[in-house]
Amino acid sequence: MAGDGTLALANWRAEDMFGYPHGDLAGQPVEALLPDTLREPHAAQRAGYQADPADRPMGTRSRLAGLRLDGTTFPLRVSLSPVPTMTSQLTLAVIRDLTHPQPRPDLAALARATAAAAGQETSGQEVLDQVTSGLYHVGLSLLEAESLRQEQAVRRIEAALRELDDLILEFRDCVFIRHAGLPGAHHR
């Protein structure tokens, strides 16, 4: 998100979560994703955040709601992180749909269970190492965005988010598809 509250880019998961066609969220004001009653207070809170940006969760004192394109609302959780560039500051928002909250299992235990259930020779540690390496690479890409001009930083962040999406899909395939006997192709 740019400093004026315009969405600089959005990954396909955010578009899907809010019910927008691919490419339609970029350029929208962030308040378009909120119910009418929350838009004005959010604009004031956003201005306060822009004055003193820091990594933090949103809505620690209240419940947050998102507004889908079809007009329905849903509970969500948002974490914010500032992303400085050479010419401006962007804000990275990580959004989770809480409609059907899922327990978050320990990643190491999940990797071990995946390898065992799939009957692979790959150890759980190797799967965990692959995930950790991928996350580290995404983190480095995001750090590199700090030294770029806004347009280049947006492209770098967009590429890092695509890489993160791919990593999540690969891990999901490993966990849920291979050992469940389902076809290996994932979809977006």
Contacts in CASP RR format, 6 or more apart in sequence:
PFRMAT RR
TARGET T0000
AUTHOR 0000-0000-0000
METHOD contacts of the structure
MODEL  1
MAGDGTLALANWRAEDMFGYPHGDLAGQPVEALLPDTLREPHAAQRAGYQ
ADPADRPMGTRSRLAGLRLDGTTFPLRVSLSPVPTMTSQLTLAVIRDLTH
PQPRPDLAALARATAAAAGQETSGQEVLDQVTSGLYHVGLSLLEAESLRQ
EQAVRRIEAALRELDDLILEFRDCVFIRHAGLPGAHHR
1 7 0 8 1.000
1 8 0 8 1.000
1 30 0 8 1.000
1 90 0 8 1.000
1 91 0 8 1.000
1 92 0 8 1.000
1 93 0 8 1.000
2 8 0 8 1.000
2 88 0 8 1.000
2 90 0 8 1.000
2 150 0 8 1.000
3 50 0 8 1.000
3 88 0 8 1.000
3 89 0 8 1.000
3 90 0 8 1.000
3 91 0 8 1.000
5 29 0 8 1.000
5 30 0 8 1.000
5 31 0 8 1.000
5 46 0 8 1.000
6 27 0 8 1.000
6 28 0 8 1.000
6 29 0 8 1.000
6 30 0 8 1.000
7 25 0 8 1.000
7 26 0 8 1.000
7 27 0 8 1.000
7 28 0 8 1.000
7 29 0 8 1.000
7 30 0 8 1.000
8 26 0 8 1.000
8 27 0 8 1.000
8 90 0 8 1.000
8 154 0 8 1.000
9 26 0 8 1.000
9 154 0 8 1.000
9 157 0 8 1.000
9 158 0 8 1.000
9 161 0 8 1.000
10 20 0 8 1.000
10 23 0 8 1.000
10 25 0 8 1.000
10 26 0 8 1.000
11 158 0 8 1.000
11 161 0 8 1.000
11 162 0 8 1.000
11 165 0 8 1.000
12 22 0 8 1.000
12 165 0 8 1.000
12 188 0 8 1.000
13 165 0 8 1.000
14 25 0 8 1.000
14 95 0 8 1.000
15 21 0 8 1.000
15 22 0 8 1.000
15 23 0 8 1.000
15 24 0 8 1.000
15 25 0 8 1.000
17 68 0 8 1.000
17 95 0 8 1.000
17 97 0 8 1.000
18 25 0 8 1.000
18 33 0 8 1.000
18 66 0 8 1.000
18 67 0 8 1.000
18 68 0 8 1.000
18 69 0 8 1.000
19 68 0 8 1.000
19 69 0 8 1.000
19 70 0 8 1.000
20 69 0 8 1.000
30 42 0 8 1.000
30 46 0 8 1.000
30 93 0 8 1.000
31 39 0 8 1.000
31 42 0 8 1.000
31 43 0 8 1.000
32 67 0 8 1.000
33 66 0 8 1.000
33 67 0 8 1.000
34 42 0 8 1.000
34 65 0 8 1.000
34 66 0 8 1.000
34 67 0 8 1.000
35 65 0 8 1.000
35 66 0 8 1.000
35 67 0 8 1.000
35 73 0 8 1.000
38 65 0 8 1.000
49 80 0 8 1.000
49 91 0 8 1.000
50 89 0 8 1.000
50 91 0 8 1.000
53 80 0 8 1.000
53 82 0 8 1.000
53 89 0 8 1.000
53 91 0 8 1.000
54 82 0 8 1.000
55 79 0 8 1.000
55 80 0 8 1.000
55 81 0 8 1.000
55 82 0 8 1.000
56 79 0 8 1.000
56 80 0 8 1.000
57 77 0 8 1.000
57 78 0 8 1.000
57 79 0 8 1.000
57 80 0 8 1.000
58 64 0 8 1.000
58 77 0 8 1.000
58 78 0 8 1.000
58 79 0 8 1.000
58 80 0 8 1.000
59 78 0 8 1.000
63 75 0 8 1.000
64 75 0 8 1.000
64 76 0 8 1.000
64 77 0 8 1.000
64 78 0 8 1.000
65 73 0 8 1.000
65 74 0 8 1.000
65 75 0 8 1.000
65 76 0 8 1.000
66 73 0 8 1.000
66 74 0 8 1.000
66 75 0 8 1.000
66 76 0 8 1.000
67 73 0 8 1.000
68 74 0 8 1.000
74 97 0 8 1.000
74 98 0 8 1.000
74 99 0 8 1.000
75 97 0 8 1.000
75 98 0 8 1.000
75 99 0 8 1.000
76 95 0 8 1.000
76 96 0 8 1.000
76 97 0 8 1.000
76 98 0 8 1.000
77 95 0 8 1.000
77 96 0 8 1.000
77 98 0 8 1.000
78 93 0 8 1.000
78 94 0 8 1.000
78 95 0 8 1.000
78 96 0 8 1.000
79 93 0 8 1.000
79 94 0 8 1.000
80 91 0 8 1.000
80 92 0 8 1.000
80 93 0 8 1.000
81 91 0 8 1.000
81 92 0 8 1.000
81 94 0 8 1.000
82 89 0 8 1.000
82 90 0 8 1.000
82 91 0 8 1.000
82 92 0 8 1.000
83 89 0 8 1.000
83 90 0 8 1.000
83 91 0 8 1.000
83 92 0 8 1.000
83 142 0 8 1.000
83 145 0 8 1.000
83 146 0 8 1.000
83 153 0 8 1.000
83 157 0 8 1.000
84 90 0 8 1.000
84 146 0 8 1.000
85 145 0 8 1.000
85 146 0 8 1.000
85 147 0 8 1.000
85 148 0 8 1.000
85 149 0 8 1.000
85 150 0 8 1.000
85 152 0 8 1.000
85 153 0 8 1.000
86 147 0 8 1.000
86 148 0 8 1.000
86 149 0 8 1.000
86 150 0 8 1.000
86 153 0 8 1.000
87 149 0 8 1.000
87 150 0 8 1.000
88 150 0 8 1.000
90 150 0 8 1.000
90 153 0 8 1.000
90 154 0 8 1.000
90 157 0 8 1.000
92 142 0 8 1.000
92 157 0 8 1.000
107 128 0 8 1.000
107 131 0 8 1.000
108 124 0 8 1.000
108 128 0 8 1.000
110 175 0 8 1.000
111 124 0 8 1.000
111 125 0 8 1.000
111 127 0 8 1.000
111 128 0 8 1.000
111 131 0 8 1.000
112 123 0 8 1.000
112 124 0 8 1.000
112 125 0 8 1.000
112 127 0 8 1.000
112 128 0 8 1.000
113 175 0 8 1.000
114 124 0 8 1.000
114 127 0 8 1.000
114 174 0 8 1.000
114 175 0 8 1.000
114 178 0 8 1.000
114 179 0 8 1.000
115 122 0 8 1.000
115 123 0 8 1.000
115 124 0 8 1.000
115 126 0 8 1.000
115 127 0 8 1.000
116 124 0 8 1.000
117 179 0 8 1.000
118 174 0 8 1.000
118 178 0 8 1.000
118 179 0 8 1.000
119 179 0 8 1.000
127 171 0 8 1.000
127 174 0 8 1.000
131 167 0 8 1.000
131 171 0 8 1.000
134 163 0 8 1.000
134 167 0 8 1.000
135 164 0 8 1.000
135 167 0 8 1.000
137 163 0 8 1.000
138 160 0 8 1.000
138 163 0 8 1.000
138 164 0 8 1.000
138 167 0 8 1.000
139 160 0 8 1.000
141 156 0 8 1.000
141 157 0 8 1.000
141 159 0 8 1.000
141 160 0 8 1.000
141 163 0 8 1.000
142 156 0 8 1.000
142 157 0 8 1.000
142 160 0 8 1.000
144 156 0 8 1.000
145 152 0 8 1.000
145 153 0 8 1.000
145 156 0 8 1.000
145 157 0 8 1.000
145 160 0 8 1.000
146 153 0 8 1.000
148 156 0 8 1.000
169 186 0 8 1.000
169 188 0 8 1.000
172 186 0 8 1.000
173 184 0 8 1.000
173 186 0 8 1.000
176 182 0 8 1.000
177 183 0 8 1.000
177 184 0 8 1.000
177 186 0 8 1.000
178 184 0 8 1.000
END
